[in-house]
């Protein structure tokens, strides 16, 4: 009987753990740091924006759970945070896009880059090209966004990812989700 109870406790613990999975703590810490810097706040609330399945089906790029958040301070929306992965040459990288309350990009950040080459896309100088971009903007790699020698795939991938985010945020705004 004790082994059955132990088995059930293990199954329930694993199930609860899988259901409540969010970004790894290392990623959460990096996201928190960037929000604090970008919005000059210490205490804030990060609320996940839940998107109904019917609206999500209509979006150009479907948004998964734990990807889009509202940044709130004293019941006032300061902005929004979008975190996701994008492909690099042989792996993928984690990135963050922060929007102000008017849905203008306030900051773009590479959170974790897993390749030996191409890490230059994480430089502040290169990423600042995305700051100030609005939902109506359509970015073209090597025209609006400067190319990086040795990081062509990653730089192009980040440009594509930001374009998808901008378009999706625009669609969510039209649906009055944000």
ZIVENZI-V842125 format. One record per backbone hydrogen bond with DSSP energy under -0.5 kcal/mol. CO is the residue of the C=O (numbers start at 1). NH is the residue of the N-H. E is the energy in kcal/mol with one decimal. If there is no record, write none. Layout:
CO/NH/E  CO/NH/E
//
This chain:
1/5/-2.0  2/6/-2.5  3/7/-2.2  4/8/-2.5  5/9/-2.6  6/10/-2.2  7/11/-2.5  8/12/-2.6  9/13/-2.5  10/14/-2.5  11/15/-2.4  12/16/-2.7  13/17/-2.3  14/18/-2.2  15/19/-2.2  16/20/-1.8  18/21/-1.1  24/27/-0.7  24/28/-2.5  25/29/-2.6  26/30/-1.6  27/31/-2.6  28/32/-2.7  29/33/-2.2  30/34/-2.2  31/35/-2.3  32/36/-2.5  33/37/-2.2  34/38/-2.8  35/39/-2.5  36/40/-0.8  36/41/-1.0  42/44/-0.5  45/47/-0.7  45/72/-3.1  46/48/-0.5  47/70/-3.4  48/50/-0.7  50/52/-0.5  52/56/-2.9  53/57/-2.0  54/58/-0.5  55/58/-1.2  55/59/-0.7  56/59/-0.8  62/64/-0.6  64/67/-0.7  67/83/-2.5  68/49/-2.7  69/81/-2.4  70/47/-2.7  70/72/-0.6  71/78/-2.9  71/79/-1.3  72/45/-3.2  73/76/-1.9  76/73/-2.6  76/78/-0.7  78/101/-0.8  79/71/-3.0  80/99/-3.0  81/69/-2.9  82/97/-2.7  84/95/-2.8  86/93/-2.8  91/88/-2.4  93/86/-2.3  94/111/-2.1  94/112/-1.2  95/84/-1.9  96/109/-2.6  97/82/-2.5  98/106/-3.4  98/107/-1.6  99/80/-1.9  100/103/-1.9  104/100/-2.5  105/132/-3.0  107/98/-3.2  109/96/-2.8  109/111/-0.7  112/94/-2.3  118/121/-1.8  119/122/-2.1  120/123/-2.0  123/127/-2.5  124/128/-1.9  126/129/-1.4  127/130/-2.0  128/131/-0.7  130/133/-1.8  133/105/-2.6  134/137/-1.8  139/141/-0.5  140/143/-1.8  140/144/-2.6  140/145/-1.8  144/146/-0.5  145/142/-3.0  148/151/-2.0  151/155/-3.2  152/156/-2.3  153/157/-2.4  154/158/-2.5  155/159/-1.9  156/160/-2.5  157/161/-2.6  158/162/-2.6  159/163/-2.2  160/164/-2.3  161/165/-2.3  162/166/-2.8  163/167/-2.4  164/168/-2.7  165/169/-2.9  166/170/-2.0  167/171/-2.1  168/172/-2.6  169/173/-2.1  170/174/-2.1  171/175/-1.8  172/177/-2.9  172/178/-0.9  173/176/-1.3
//
